[in-house]
Amino acid sequence: MSTEDVVGKARDVITKLRTAEALIRSGKLDDGVRLFNEVTKEARETGLFDNYIAIIRKIRRLIKESQLKQSKASKAEAKSSGET
């Protein structure tokens, strides 16, 4: 792979990671997780995974927090509907 190819792939990976983060923050968790998984696989295949581990960890943390919020909200909703 030439330097230009690596730079192009790196730009593509970081753009997709930022897009996945934005999707998750906007409440589209499923779409964000799907894109995140695709991008991390692509980053591993191209050897860029270690270079972007900080943002990957940040997005993983965001995914876990979002999933936790969703599960708490669904439990609270089930509890409130069960009481009435």
N, CA, C and O atoms as CSV, one atom per row, in Angstrom:
chain,resi,resn,atom,element,x,y,z
A,1,MET,N,N,0.836,-1.180,0.000
A,1,MET,CA,C,0.000,0.000,0.000
A,1,MET,C,C,0.880,1.242,0.000
A,1,MET,O,O,1.835,1.348,0.770
A,2,SER,N,N,0.548,2.156,-0.858
A,2,SER,CA,C,1.330,3.384,-0.915
A,2,SER,C,C,0.927,4.315,0.228
A,2,SER,O,O,-0.078,4.101,0.906
A,3,THR,N,N,1.718,5.326,0.416
A,3,THR,CA,C,1.446,6.304,1.468
A,3,THR,C,C,0.116,6.995,1.234
A,3,THR,O,O,-0.631,7.252,2.178
A,4,GLU,N,N,-0.179,7.293,-0.010
A,4,GLU,CA,C,-1.446,7.953,-0.329
A,4,GLU,C,C,-2.633,7.059,0.011
A,4,GLU,O,O,-3.662,7.539,0.486
A,5,ASP,N,N,-2.490,5.760,-0.232
A,5,ASP,CA,C,-3.557,4.814,0.106
A,5,ASP,C,C,-3.786,4.763,1.611
A,5,ASP,O,O,-4.925,4.747,2.077
A,6,VAL,N,N,-2.685,4.737,2.370
A,6,VAL,CA,C,-2.788,4.681,3.827
A,6,VAL,C,C,-3.443,5.949,4.362
A,6,VAL,O,O,-4.307,5.885,5.236
A,7,VAL,N,N,-3.037,7.087,3.843
A,7,VAL,CA,C,-3.619,8.361,4.278
A,7,VAL,C,C,-5.103,8.410,3.938
A,7,VAL,O,O,-5.914,8.863,4.747
A,8,GLY,N,N,-5.454,7.952,2.761
A,8,GLY,CA,C,-6.862,7.921,2.362
A,8,GLY,C,C,-7.685,7.006,3.251
A,8,GLY,O,O,-8.789,7.365,3.659
A,9,LYS,N,N,-7.157,5.825,3.556
A,9,LYS,CA,C,-7.853,4.890,4.447
A,9,LYS,C,C,-7.989,5.480,5.845
A,9,LYS,O,O,-9.032,5.349,6.486
A,10,ALA,N,N,-6.920,6.135,6.312
A,10,ALA,CA,C,-6.956,6.738,7.647
A,10,ALA,C,C,-8.028,7.819,7.724
A,10,ALA,O,O,-8.760,7.895,8.710
A,11,ARG,N,N,-8.126,8.642,6.706
A,11,ARG,CA,C,-9.172,9.679,6.673
A,11,ARG,C,C,-10.556,9.049,6.656
A,11,ARG,O,O,-11.474,9.514,7.332
A,12,ASP,N,N,-10.691,7.994,5.880
A,12,ASP,CA,C,-11.970,7.300,5.784
A,12,ASP,C,C,-12.364,6.699,7.135
A,12,ASP,O,O,-13.517,6.803,7.556
A,13,VAL,N,N,-11.403,6.076,7.805
A,13,VAL,CA,C,-11.672,5.456,9.105
A,13,VAL,C,C,-12.076,6.505,10.130
A,13,VAL,O,O,-13.058,6.318,10.848
A,14,ILE,N,N,-11.342,7.596,10.210
A,14,ILE,CA,C,-11.650,8.612,11.221
A,14,ILE,C,C,-12.989,9.283,10.935
A,14,ILE,O,O,-13.728,9.610,11.864
A,15,THR,N,N,-13.304,9.489,9.665
A,15,THR,CA,C,-14.598,10.079,9.309
A,15,THR,C,C,-15.738,9.158,9.724
A,15,THR,O,O,-16.738,9.612,10.280
A,16,LYS,N,N,-15.587,7.878,9.456
A,16,LYS,CA,C,-16.628,6.917,9.826
A,16,LYS,C,C,-16.753,6.786,11.340
A,16,LYS,O,O,-17.860,6.643,11.859
A,17,LEU,N,N,-15.622,6.833,12.057
A,17,LEU,CA,C,-15.683,6.769,13.516
A,17,LEU,C,C,-16.429,7.974,14.084
A,17,LEU,O,O,-17.254,7.828,14.985
A,18,ARG,N,N,-16.142,9.151,13.560
A,18,ARG,CA,C,-16.840,10.362,14.025
A,18,ARG,C,C,-18.326,10.302,13.681
A,18,ARG,O,O,-19.164,10.758,14.459
A,19,THR,N,N,-18.652,9.745,12.527
A,19,THR,CA,C,-20.057,9.598,12.135
A,19,THR,C,C,-20.769,8.630,13.074
A,19,THR,O,O,-21.900,8.882,13.490
A,20,ALA,N,N,-20.114,7.531,13.404
A,20,ALA,CA,C,-20.697,6.560,14.336
A,20,ALA,C,C,-20.936,7.206,15.694
A,20,ALA,O,O,-21.977,6.992,16.315
A,21,GLU,N,N,-19.979,7.991,16.148
A,21,GLU,CA,C,-20.133,8.696,17.426
A,21,GLU,C,C,-21.318,9.654,17.382
A,21,GLU,O,O,-22.096,9.723,18.333
A,22,ALA,N,N,-21.457,10.385,16.294
A,22,ALA,CA,C,-22.568,11.330,16.152
A,22,ALA,C,C,-23.911,10.604,16.117
A,22,ALA,O,O,-24.883,11.073,16.709
A,23,LEU,N,N,-23.972,9.469,15.432
A,23,LEU,CA,C,-25.209,8.686,15.385
A,23,LEU,C,C,-25.610,8.209,16.778
A,23,LEU,O,O,-26.781,8.273,17.151
A,24,ILE,N,N,-24.645,7.737,17.532
A,24,ILE,CA,C,-24.933,7.242,18.879
A,24,ILE,C,C,-25.408,8.380,19.771
A,24,ILE,O,O,-26.375,8.227,20.518
A,25,ARG,N,N,-24.735,9.513,19.695
A,25,ARG,CA,C,-25.132,10.667,20.517
A,25,ARG,C,C,-26.516,11.187,20.145
A,25,ARG,O,O,-27.221,11.725,20.999
A,26,SER,N,N,-26.913,11.034,18.888
A,26,SER,CA,C,-28.220,11.527,18.450
A,26,SER,C,C,-29.340,10.533,18.740
A,26,SER,O,O,-30.500,10.802,18.429
A,27,GLY,N,N,-29.007,9.391,19.330
A,27,GLY,CA,C,-30.026,8.427,19.716
A,27,GLY,C,C,-30.216,7.278,18.748
A,27,GLY,O,O,-31.064,6.416,18.979
A,28,LYS,N,N,-29.459,7.243,17.686
A,28,LYS,CA,C,-29.565,6.152,16.707
A,28,LYS,C,C,-28.512,5.093,17.043
A,28,LYS,O,O,-27.550,4.884,16.303
A,29,LEU,N,N,-28.727,4.438,18.174
A,29,LEU,CA,C,-27.740,3.508,18.715
A,29,LEU,C,C,-27.464,2.340,17.774
A,29,LEU,O,O,-26.305,1.993,17.548
A,30,ASP,N,N,-28.499,1.738,17.228
A,30,ASP,CA,C,-28.307,0.574,16.354
A,30,ASP,C,C,-27.473,0.909,15.123
A,30,ASP,O,O,-26.560,0.167,14.760
A,31,ASP,N,N,-27.793,2.034,14.482
A,31,ASP,CA,C,-27.035,2.446,13.293
A,31,ASP,C,C,-25.589,2.774,13.652
A,31,ASP,O,O,-24.661,2.412,12.928
A,32,GLY,N,N,-25.408,3.460,14.773
A,32,GLY,CA,C,-24.068,3.821,15.215
A,32,GLY,C,C,-23.218,2.613,15.545
A,32,GLY,O,O,-22.041,2.559,15.188
A,33,VAL,N,N,-23.811,1.640,16.228
A,33,VAL,CA,C,-23.080,0.420,16.589
A,33,VAL,C,C,-22.718,-0.367,15.337
A,33,VAL,O,O,-21.605,-0.880,15.227
A,34,ARG,N,N,-23.641,-0.464,14.405
A,34,ARG,CA,C,-23.378,-1.190,13.156
A,34,ARG,C,C,-22.206,-0.546,12.403
A,34,ARG,O,O,-21.294,-1.240,11.954
A,35,LEU,N,N,-22.239,0.777,12.269
A,35,LEU,CA,C,-21.155,1.480,11.584
A,35,LEU,C,C,-19.842,1.330,12.347
A,35,LEU,O,O,-18.791,1.118,11.741
A,36,PHE,N,N,-19.899,1.440,13.665
A,36,PHE,CA,C,-18.703,1.295,14.493
A,36,PHE,C,C,-18.059,-0.074,14.293
A,36,PHE,O,O,-16.840,-0.174,14.147
A,37,ASN,N,N,-18.872,-1.125,14.286
A,37,ASN,CA,C,-18.336,-2.477,14.086
A,37,ASN,C,C,-17.693,-2.629,12.713
A,37,ASN,O,O,-16.636,-3.246,12.587
A,38,GLU,N,N,-18.322,-2.071,11.689
A,38,GLU,CA,C,-17.750,-2.128,10.337
A,38,GLU,C,C,-16.407,-1.406,10.282
A,38,GLU,O,O,-15.448,-1.902,9.690
A,39,VAL,N,N,-16.349,-0.237,10.900
A,39,VAL,CA,C,-15.132,0.574,10.840
A,39,VAL,C,C,-14.004,-0.074,11.631
A,39,VAL,O,O,-12.860,-0.079,11.176
A,40,THR,N,N,-14.302,-0.619,12.800
A,40,THR,CA,C,-13.235,-1.257,13.570
A,40,THR,C,C,-12.684,-2.481,12.831
A,40,THR,O,O,-11.485,-2.754,12.885
A,41,LYS,N,N,-13.552,-3.204,12.152
A,41,LYS,CA,C,-13.087,-4.344,11.347
A,41,LYS,C,C,-12.176,-3.851,10.221
A,41,LYS,O,O,-11.120,-4.427,9.960
A,42,GLU,N,N,-12.607,-2.774,9.561
A,42,GLU,CA,C,-11.806,-2.192,8.481
A,42,GLU,C,C,-10.464,-1.687,9.010
A,42,GLU,O,O,-9.436,-1.855,8.355
A,43,ALA,N,N,-10.473,-1.071,10.190
A,43,ALA,CA,C,-9.236,-0.555,10.784
A,43,ALA,C,C,-8.275,-1.695,11.116
A,43,ALA,O,O,-7.066,-1.563,10.926
A,44,ARG,N,N,-8.803,-2.802,11.606
A,44,ARG,CA,C,-7.949,-3.961,11.898
A,44,ARG,C,C,-7.321,-4.509,10.621
A,44,ARG,O,O,-6.136,-4.842,10.590
A,45,GLU,N,N,-8.134,-4.598,9.569
A,45,GLU,CA,C,-7.647,-5.155,8.304
A,45,GLU,C,C,-6.560,-4.290,7.675
A,45,GLU,O,O,-5.640,-4.813,7.045
A,46,THR,N,N,-6.656,-2.984,7.838
A,46,THR,CA,C,-5.677,-2.081,7.232
A,46,THR,C,C,-4.518,-1.744,8.163
A,46,THR,O,O,-3.590,-1.041,7.763
A,47,GLY,N,N,-4.560,-2.239,9.403
A,47,GLY,CA,C,-3.470,-1.983,10.338
A,47,GLY,C,C,-3.541,-0.632,11.015
A,47,GLY,O,O,-2.537,-0.157,11.545
A,48,LEU,N,N,-4.695,-0.006,11.011
A,48,LEU,CA,C,-4.850,1.318,11.614
A,48,LEU,C,C,-5.521,1.276,12.984
A,48,LEU,O,O,-5.719,2.319,13.607
A,49,PHE,N,N,-5.871,0.088,13.455
A,49,PHE,CA,C,-6.627,-0.046,14.701
A,49,PHE,C,C,-5.883,0.587,15.876
A,49,PHE,O,O,-6.465,1.359,16.638
A,50,ASP,N,N,-4.602,0.261,16.022
A,50,ASP,CA,C,-3.825,0.776,17.151
A,50,ASP,C,C,-3.660,2.291,17.098
A,50,ASP,O,O,-3.529,2.939,18.137
A,51,ASN,N,N,-3.666,2.850,15.909
A,51,ASN,CA,C,-3.503,4.297,15.770
A,51,ASN,C,C,-4.714,5.067,16.279
A,51,ASN,O,O,-4.587,6.212,16.711
A,52,TYR,N,N,-5.876,4.448,16.231
A,52,TYR,CA,C,-7.110,5.129,16.621
A,52,TYR,C,C,-7.754,4.500,17.846
A,52,TYR,O,O,-8.963,4.624,18.046
A,53,ILE,N,N,-6.960,3.826,18.665
A,53,ILE,CA,C,-7.504,3.127,19.823
A,53,ILE,C,C,-8.167,4.086,20.805
A,53,ILE,O,O,-9.140,3.707,21.457
A,54,ALA,N,N,-7.676,5.302,20.929
A,54,ALA,CA,C,-8.270,6.258,21.878
A,54,ALA,C,C,-9.712,6.586,21.500
A,54,ALA,O,O,-10.599,6.536,22.352
A,55,ILE,N,N,-9.952,6.915,20.254
A,55,ILE,CA,C,-11.323,7.237,19.839
A,55,ILE,C,C,-12.195,5.981,19.837
A,55,ILE,O,O,-13.391,6.061,20.119
A,56,ILE,N,N,-11.613,4.834,19.525
A,56,ILE,CA,C,-12.372,3.580,19.552
A,56,ILE,C,C,-12.830,3.283,20.975
A,56,ILE,O,O,-13.977,2.889,21.188
A,57,ARG,N,N,-11.948,3.467,21.944
A,57,ARG,CA,C,-12.331,3.254,23.349
A,57,ARG,C,C,-13.387,4.254,23.792
A,57,ARG,O,O,-14.313,3.903,24.522
A,58,LYS,N,N,-13.252,5.489,23.354
A,58,LYS,CA,C,-14.234,6.525,23.696
A,58,LYS,C,C,-15.621,6.144,23.176
A,58,LYS,O,O,-16.615,6.291,23.887
A,59,ILE,N,N,-15.683,5.660,21.949
A,59,ILE,CA,C,-16.971,5.283,21.356
A,59,ILE,C,C,-17.512,4.024,22.028
A,59,ILE,O,O,-18.721,3.910,22.230
A,60,ARG,N,N,-16.647,3.083,22.374
A,60,ARG,CA,C,-17.102,1.886,23.099
A,60,ARG,C,C,-17.737,2.272,24.431
A,60,ARG,O,O,-18.777,1.735,24.813
A,61,ARG,N,N,-17.103,3.208,25.130
A,61,ARG,CA,C,-17.639,3.691,26.403
A,61,ARG,C,C,-18.993,4.357,26.194
A,61,ARG,O,O,-19.918,4.155,26.981
A,62,LEU,N,N,-19.106,5.143,25.145
A,62,LEU,CA,C,-20.363,5.812,24.810
A,62,LEU,C,C,-21.457,4.790,24.497
A,62,LEU,O,O,-22.605,4.970,24.904
A,63,ILE,N,N,-21.113,3.731,23.784
A,63,ILE,CA,C,-22.078,2.675,23.461
A,63,ILE,C,C,-22.570,2.010,24.740
A,63,ILE,O,O,-23.772,1.805,24.912
A,64,LYS,N,N,-21.649,1.672,25.634
A,64,LYS,CA,C,-22.042,1.025,26.888
A,64,LYS,C,C,-22.945,1.931,27.720
A,64,LYS,O,O,-23.938,1.473,28.286
A,65,GLU,N,N,-22.599,3.214,27.792
A,65,GLU,CA,C,-23.427,4.159,28.544
A,65,GLU,C,C,-24.815,4.285,27.927
A,65,GLU,O,O,-25.812,4.332,28.647
A,66,SER,N,N,-24.886,4.341,26.619
A,66,SER,CA,C,-26.175,4.461,25.930
A,66,SER,C,C,-27.026,3.215,26.133
A,66,SER,O,O,-28.236,3.311,26.341
A,67,GLN,N,N,-26.398,2.051,26.072
A,67,GLN,CA,C,-27.133,0.807,26.294
A,67,GLN,C,C,-27.641,0.728,27.730
A,67,GLN,O,O,-28.750,0.253,27.974
A,68,LEU,N,N,-26.836,1.190,28.674
A,68,LEU,CA,C,-27.244,1.195,30.073
A,68,LEU,C,C,-28.433,2.130,30.286
A,68,LEU,O,O,-29.376,1.785,30.998
A,69,LYS,N,N,-28.389,3.307,29.673
A,69,LYS,CA,C,-29.504,4.251,29.779
A,69,LYS,C,C,-30.778,3.661,29.198
A,69,LYS,O,O,-31.857,3.818,29.769
A,70,GLN,N,N,-30.652,2.979,28.057
A,70,GLN,CA,C,-31.824,2.363,27.433
A,70,GLN,C,C,-32.408,1.268,28.312
A,70,GLN,O,O,-33.627,1.160,28.448
A,71,SER,N,N,-31.550,0.463,28.906
A,71,SER,CA,C,-32.061,-0.622,29.748
A,71,SER,C,C,-32.717,-0.070,31.009
A,71,SER,O,O,-33.737,-0.597,31.453
A,72,LYS,N,N,-32.148,0.981,31.589
A,72,LYS,CA,C,-32.766,1.605,32.760
A,72,LYS,C,C,-34.110,2.217,32.400
A,72,LYS,O,O,-35.071,2.105,33.161
A,73,ALA,N,N,-34.178,2.863,31.246
A,73,ALA,CA,C,-35.430,3.485,30.812
A,73,ALA,C,C,-36.499,2.432,30.553
A,73,ALA,O,O,-37.662,2.632,30.902
A,74,SER,N,N,-36.123,1.327,29.951
A,74,SER,CA,C,-37.116,0.279,29.677
A,74,SER,C,C,-37.576,-0.391,30.967
A,74,SER,O,O,-38.744,-0.763,31.084
A,75,LYS,N,N,-36.676,-0.551,31.937
A,75,LYS,CA,C,-37.069,-1.116,33.227
A,75,LYS,C,C,-38.017,-0.176,33.959
A,75,LYS,O,O,-39.005,-0.620,34.544
A,76,ALA,N,N,-37.719,1.120,33.930
A,76,ALA,CA,C,-38.584,2.098,34.589
A,76,ALA,C,C,-39.950,2.144,33.916
A,76,ALA,O,O,-40.975,2.266,34.587
A,77,GLU,N,N,-39.962,2.046,32.598
A,77,GLU,CA,C,-41.225,2.057,31.853
A,77,GLU,C,C,-42.051,0.817,32.182
A,77,GLU,O,O,-43.264,0.910,32.369
A,78,ALA,N,N,-41.408,-0.327,32.251
A,78,ALA,CA,C,-42.112,-1.566,32.576
A,78,ALA,C,C,-42.641,-1.527,34.005
A,78,ALA,O,O,-43.733,-2.020,34.287
A,79,LYS,N,N,-41.867,-0.946,34.890
A,79,LYS,CA,C,-42.273,-0.852,36.286
A,79,LYS,C,C,-43.470,0.082,36.443
A,79,LYS,O,O,-44.408,-0.226,37.179
A,80,SER,N,N,-43.437,1.222,35.753
A,80,SER,CA,C,-44.541,2.181,35.864
A,80,SER,C,C,-45.811,1.658,35.193
A,80,SER,O,O,-46.912,1.926,35.674
A,81,SER,N,N,-45.679,0.933,34.114
A,81,SER,CA,C,-46.868,0.382,33.455
A,81,SER,C,C,-47.427,-0.801,34.239
A,81,SER,O,O,-48.618,-1.099,34.141
A,82,GLY,N,N,-46.597,-1.466,35.000
A,82,GLY,CA,C,-47.051,-2.584,35.809
A,82,GLY,C,C,-47.807,-2.136,37.045
A,82,GLY,O,O,-48.630,-2.888,37.566
A,83,GLU,N,N,-47.547,-0.930,37.526
A,83,GLU,CA,C,-48.197,-0.417,38.727
A,83,GLU,C,C,-49.595,0.096,38.457
A,83,GLU,O,O,-50.439,0.071,39.353
A,84,THR,N,N,-49.863,0.557,37.259
A,84,THR,CA,C,-51.174,1.149,36.975
A,84,THR,C,C,-52.198,0.130,36.611
A,84,THR,O,O,-53.348,0.478,36.345
